[in-house]
Amino acid sequence: GADIYCDTSLICEVLEHKQPEPVLYPPHLKGVSRVFAQWADSTLFWTAMAYNMQPKGAAVLFAKLPPEAGAAFLEDRKAMSVNMTRLRTQDAAPAYRSYLRRIAHMVEEHDFLFGAEPCVADFAAYHPLWFTRVCTPSVADVFDHVPAVLEWMDRMAALGHGRMEKFTAQDAITVAAGAEPLPHMSEVFQDEHGIALGSEVTVTPESFGPEATQGTLVAATRTRYILRREDLRAGTVNVHFPRIGYVLKKAAP
């Protein structure tokens, strides 16, 4: 519809609310699964990507693309990580091996990271490891000494992708233009910034992607911000951001 959700962590929360079964956040593991997923989406992800994009990995990834495509990809990722200290391969490789050993210790005890069923932590950790194994196989020997991780990855892959439907950018714009944003959440306004609802604000990622999103603050709950935006193509939309990992500021006059 006309509600846009930013960041995987918030999208997972929304999915859990809309379809509680099977659970992404097991009741007895809600806290630890969230903390682990946040680590996997940040530290583990960027370490894996720094390892994957070493010359041997990048050569395989871009082998079938024109040179300008690879250059454009690298420039895009450079811009995305402008506020970060980017790891060199020499730093990323030993860190990645250490993280894989830690994951191996967890999945040697259970089928999945925290038990017999997968949760949000498994999906968050699987993503960067899948990239190494599938997209940059020339550097996948990093898994040679952690067979338990490969077995866990096979179990994750066996889950499949469920029902998929291709959806273009224009399809999404058309749907948004024909819909109205959902009613605001009933949660209490939580003001941590001294910024009133109805103010023009910006929301910017803490550590990657320097682009700010500007709009009218229509909700600030315990866990998220909602900005109302007017777009020539999509019409009126509500853009949702999690509080964790994002910075709210009053827009410049």
N, C-alpha and C positions, 0 to 999 in steps of 0.2 A: 504494500500500500504506500502511503505517504509518510511512513516512519522509516528512518534510515539508522541502522545500528552500526556503530564503529567499534572496532577492536574485538578480537576473537573472544576475549574473556567475557565481555558483555553479551555477545551473541550467544555464547553457551548458557549464560544465565537466563536469557529470554527463551531459548529452546527448552531448558529444564522446566520453566514455568508453563510453556505451551504444551509440552509432552513429557510429563513426569516419569514415564516408564519407557524404556529402561533408564535408570538414573545415571546422570553424569556426576552427581555429587552424592555418594553414599552417605546416609545419615550419620554414621559413626566416623566418617572420614572427611566431612565437609571442610574443616579447616586445613588439614594437612594436604588434601588433594588440591585445594586452591593455591596454597603456598608453593607446592611442587610445580603446578602448571605455570605459575607466574615465573618461577625460575627457568623452566623449560622454554617458555616463550621469549625469554630475555637472554640470560647468560648462556644457556645451552645452545639456543638458536644461533646467536651471533658467533659463538665459538665454532660451531659446526660449519657455518657459512664461510668463515675465514679459512678453515681447513679445506673445505670443498673447493674454494676458488683459487687454490694454489695452481701454478701453471699447468701441472699435469691434469688436474681436474677441469680447469677452465677449457683446456684444449678439447676435451671430450664433449663438454657441455655445448660448446659453440661450433663443433666440427662441421655441422650441416647448415650453418647460418653464414650469411655474408659478413665480412669483417666489421662493417659498420654496425651490424646488429649487436655483436658482442661489445663493441665500444659504447654503444648507447646504453646497454644494460648496466655496464660497469659505472658509467657516469650517473645513471639513475640511482644505483645503490650508494654511490659516493655522496650524492645529494641527500639521500634518505638518512645517512648516518653522520651528517655534518656535525652534530652536537656530541658525537661519541668518540671515544678512543678506540680506533679500529685495531684489532689484533693482527699481527703478522703471522704467517704460517708457522714460524719457529715458536711462537708463543701459543698459538691455537692447538697445534698438534699434541703436545704433552697434556694440555688441559683437557682436550677432547678424549684422549685415551683414559685419563683419570675419571672423567664423568661416565664413560662407558663402563668402566669397572664397577663404579658405584651402582649403575643401573643393573648390571649383571648380578650383583649381590642381591638385589631386590627380586629379580625375576627367577633366580635359582630357588627361591622359597615358595613362589606362587606362580600361577599361570600369567598373572598380570601384576602390575607394580604394587598394588595394595590388596591383592586377594584373588579370588576365583573369577571375578568379573572385571572388565575394563571400566575405567572412569575417566574423568577429564584429564587426569595426570597422564594416562597412557597416550591419549590422542595428542596432547601437547608435546610429549617427548618423542613420539613416533615421527612426527613431521620432519624435523631436521635430519634424523637418522635415515628416513626413507630417501631424502634427497641425496645423501651420500651414497647409499646402496644402488639407487636406480638412475639418478641423473649424472653422477660422477663416479661410475664404477671403477675407474682407473685408480682411485684413491680409497676404495672400499676395503683394502687390506687392513684398515684400522680395526675391522671387526674380527680379524683372524684369531685373536686371543680372548675373545668374549663370545663363545658359541651360544651361551645362554641368551645373549641379546638377540642374536639372529633367530633363535627359536621363538623368542617373544615377538619379534617382528613378523615372523611367519604367522603367528596366531593373530596378530593385529590385521595383517593383510587378508586373512581368511574371513574377517568380519564383512568384507565387501563395502560397497558404497550405497546400498539401499536403492531407493528409487531416485533416479536423476532425470532432470529435464533441462535441456539447454535454454538459456535465457540471455539474450543480448543486452547490451547497454541501452539500446533504444527501447527494447521491451520494458526494461525497468523504468525508464523515463515515462513511457506511455502509461504504465500502471499507476505511477505516482501522480501523474497529471489528472488521472480520472478518479482519484481517491482523496479522502480527507484524513488528516492526522488523527490518530486515536485520541480519546479523551485523556487528559493528564492523569498521571498516577495519583492515587489518593494519599501517598506518603506525605508526611509533614515536610514543609520547606525547611531545609537545614542550611542556614546562612553562616558560612565560615569566612567570608570575604568582605562583608559589609556591602554587598552588591544586591540591590533590590530586584525582585522579579520584574520583568518588563524592560530591564536595562539592556543596552547594546553591549555585547561581550565577545571575547574571543576565547577559543579553546585550542590549546597547542599540545602536542605530545611532549612529554618530559625529555625523552632521550633520542628519538629518531623522527625523521620527517619534520622539517622546520615550518611547514605551511600551517598557518592558523586558520581556523574556521570561524567566521563571524556570523552572529545572528542575535536574535532577541532571547534572553534567558526566560524560559517559561516554567522551568522546574529545576530544583536542585535538591535531590533526595539524599539519603544516607549513602547511596552507592553510585549515583549517576547525575549527570547534567543533561538537560534537554534544551536545545536551541531551536527556535522557529526561524525558518528561512523562506524567502520568496525567490523563486527561480523562474526565469522566462520560459524554460521548457517544461520543468516538472511541477510548476505551480507552488503551492504552499506545502512545505514539508517540515517535519520535526526530525532533528538530527540528535541522536542519543550518544553520549560518551560516558565511559566509566570514570569515576573520580580518580581511582588509582591509575597512575601513569599519565595523567593529563593535568594541564595547568589552566585555570580559569582566570581571566583578567577583564577588567572593564575596557571596552574598545576606546581607542583614541578618538577625540572629538573630530 
